[in-house]
Amino acid sequence: MRILVFQHVDVEHPAIFRDFLAEDGVAWDAVELDRGDAIPPLAGYDQLWAMGGPMDVWEEDKHPWLVAEKRAIREAVLERGMPYLGVCFGHQLLGAALGGEVGKAPQAEVGVLDVELTEAGRADPLFEGIADRFKALQWHGAEVRRPPQGAAVLAHSPLCAVQAMRVGRRAYGMQYHCEIQPNTVSDWAVIPAYACALDDTLGRGSMPRLEAAASAEMPAFNRDARRLYRNFMALAQR
């Protein structure tokens, strides 16, 4: 098995999922789109993942590579039926590439906050073994306003109606961050757009509080990440 991973800033990578991939001996190649890396032919890969980033899906004038990325996502999901895993920006890209609507959220969601599975989410094999309600790290100011046609909404939160969705049988997006590890908050806090969102939402000087809140939940975050990874890999191989 070989996985292609779209990255949009060097500190937003598969994080703890890298450990799980290494345990399973799964090879993966990262394409750093913001650095100008070219997207290789999808025929050489079994899955496509897309990680987070500080840009927005509609900023094609500012980031022209978004056009090719969305085209690749459509090819992977619609034409090839490849398993797809999108996190935060990758979740929004799935929505935008397949005809949904993505825009600025009425209120940014930043912090360790509650996510709740919908009825469809409770029945979906991706969330097998994961509680109906759980805490997750949120750090986003945009959202999927309208999912693609035929998508199933799997989770929501008080501020975001589409926290997770499935398109078709094996394409998944999560708005919340399921992949984090102990250094994630400190790594992301140096990104100007994220630092501004943090200050605007939680107040200046709030990074240590967010780091402490994430640290307190890290065992649960990582337990759920392993379960979600195992479930996704099982789905991908069906």
Order of alpha helices (4+ residues) and beta strands (2+ residues): beta-alpha-beta-beta-alpha-beta-alpha-beta-alpha-beta-beta-beta-beta-alpha-alpha-alpha
